[in-house]
């Protein structure tokens, strides 16, 4: 019996060493393949980016490439603060949900409650906050950004939302279709402000950044952050040109894309969400759950929760071969792009930021799929 026990124990030890070695070799191969892919996309003396892939508490991949600032030659690192573009909207949404959880507002409240100066009172009364959150309000974007591009270089949240209040008609009945709207989220940011009684930037800082430990994240209120941040660039005539505050219309508005953060801080954001650090777990659960309204007439079923896009595969509007369910939000503003992806069934999260106007999710998706980290 004793010899049998020793034999079984030996086999278990051998198997353990084998599987540990296999996992280590696989993880090393993943790093090698990702390094190779990104070395083709980023050059040391050009704008770059930072990438993090983790599974649970284990970092599968973390690396940074290129420069954060072409003038100072500061390198892009995991600590570099970069513009998140539309990932900012998830913070605005959580601000609304936190206030609802405190019984200070309801997502069933209509817009007229917060904006009594709506030109058409009936339209203001028909649109609920939940319609704005889920991009299903039907409000047309009446901003003429091309004609008034100089004005929109410095226009903030109020100036970007104001034209929407003058609409005489809707593109569709609220709650029946999906139509992504940036200025509607400028309005939501103002709702946070009107309800909390403080600047919405300060509200998010106090109620999300601080509980999550996101010490280096900030939200602009107009101009560019002062220091230690990336600048955004676009390639024009074979040269990278700065394209952010001062060059990109609507960049100064914050509710649609004014949050600045780093890979290091966004890792904390994901942890804070998973551990319900800044609001109740019931609120977090609701923020990841699709609401299916009656009377929906969209070509596709709803796939936006009011905070996140939730769907099978990595993209909401493009069918891909992987079958994993994904919770995600991307960002695209000026020369910045970004993506935050959570894959609950694999316990994998992916965060990347770039300041060279490149979207890199496809490279990550293909390698993870090929190496069977996802299926």
Secondary structure, DSSP 8 states (H G I E B T S, - for coil): -HHHHHHHHHHHHHHHHHHHHHHHHHHHHHHHHHHHHHHHH--TTSB-EEEEEEETTEEEEEEEESBS-TTT--B--TT-BEE-GGGHHHHHHHHHHHHHHTTS--TT-BGGGT-TT-SSHHHHHH-BHHHHHTT-S-------TTTTHHHHTT--HHHHHHGGGG-SS-SS-TTS-----HHHHHHHHHHHHHHHSS-HHHHHIIIIIHHHT-TT-EE-SSS--SSSB---EEEETTEEEE-STTTSTTTT--TTT-EEE-HHHHHHHHHHHHTT-SS-HHHHHHHTS----TT---SS---B-SS-EEEESS-SSS--S---EEEEEEEEETTEEEEEEEEGGGTEEEEEEESSS---HHHHHHHHHHTTS--
